[in-house]
């Protein structure tokens, strides 16, 4: 007959229980903080959008800036909106002939407006 040592039985028993207790403690104390923090972070981000409003303008007296559509107009962060505004402006101006830009003193203007969403 094999004799089991009490210390091995206690160690195995405590090891499993200790692990489960530790795991439940971590879940109970840390997970709600992480979930609350992350959900709050993402909800805050998703509740605010930035809308790109872009104009094409002429530096010639008497001409007004005209609102122009953009391929992408809604962004999650201000910096994404501004980066896109500058990149799109550059590509747009480069797409015109140098003569057109010089003659009409063409330039763009844009703004990234914060909009709260539900």
N, C-alpha and C positions, 0 to 999 in steps of 0.2 A: 504494500500500500504506500502510495506516495504521500509524503507529508508536506503540506503547504505552509510556507512561512507566513505568519501573521503580518509581518512588515511588508511583504510583497502584496498581499491582499489589501492592506490599508493604503499603500502607495498607489495601487491601481485604482482603487475606489476614490481616493482623494484626488488623484490626477484627473479622472473624468469629471468628477463633481466640481473640482476647482476650475477646470477649463470651461465647463458650462456656466458656472457662476461668473467667471471673468467675462466670458462672451456676453452673457445677459447684461452684466453691469456696463460694459462698453456700449452695447446697443442702447440701453436705457439712458445713460448719461450723455453720451457723445453724439449719437445719431440724431436726436431731435435738434441739437444745436446746428449740426451740419445741414440737415434738411431745411430747417427754418432759415438759416443764413442763405443757402443757395436758392431756395424758392423766392425769398425776399429779393435777392439780387436779380434773379431773372424776371420776376414780376415787375420790379422797378424798371428794368431795361425795356421790357416789352410794352410798358404803359406809356413810354415816351418815344415818339418817332420824330425824325427831322425831315422836313420837306424842303427840297431844293427848288428855289424859284430863280429862274435865269432869264436875263434880258440880253438882247443884242442892241448895241447902241452905236450912234454916230457922233463924232466930235464936231460935226458941222452945226453951226448955230441954227436953231429952228427945228431940228430933227429930234424926235422923242425916242426914248428906248422902247422897244417892243418886247412884250413877253414872248418867250419861245419855249416850246415843249422840250423835254429832255428824255432820253431813253429810260433812265432810272430817275425816279423823283422822290423815293421814300427810303430813309436809312435808319438804322438802329442807333447810331451814335453820331455826334456832331462831327468828329474827325473823319468818319467815312464820307459824310456829306461834303465837307470842305475839300477833301482830297479829290473826290469825284468831280466837284465843281471846277477846280483848277485844271484837272486833266482834260475834262470835256471842253472847257473854254479854249485851252491850248490847241486841241485837235480841230475845233471848229474854226478858229482864226487861221490856222495853217491850211485849212481846206479852201479858203478863199484865195484868189489870186493876189499877189503883192500889189498890183495896180488897184484892185478894188479896196484893199485895206488902206492904202495910201490916199486914194481919192476921197473916200468917205470917212477916213479916220475911224475905222471900225474897231470896236472893243466890246467886251462882254462885261456884264455885272451880274452877280448872283448873291443870294442870301440863303442861309440854312435856318429855317424857322422851326422852333420847337413846337410840337403838337402833342397834347396829351390824348391818349386813346384809352378806350375802355375794354 
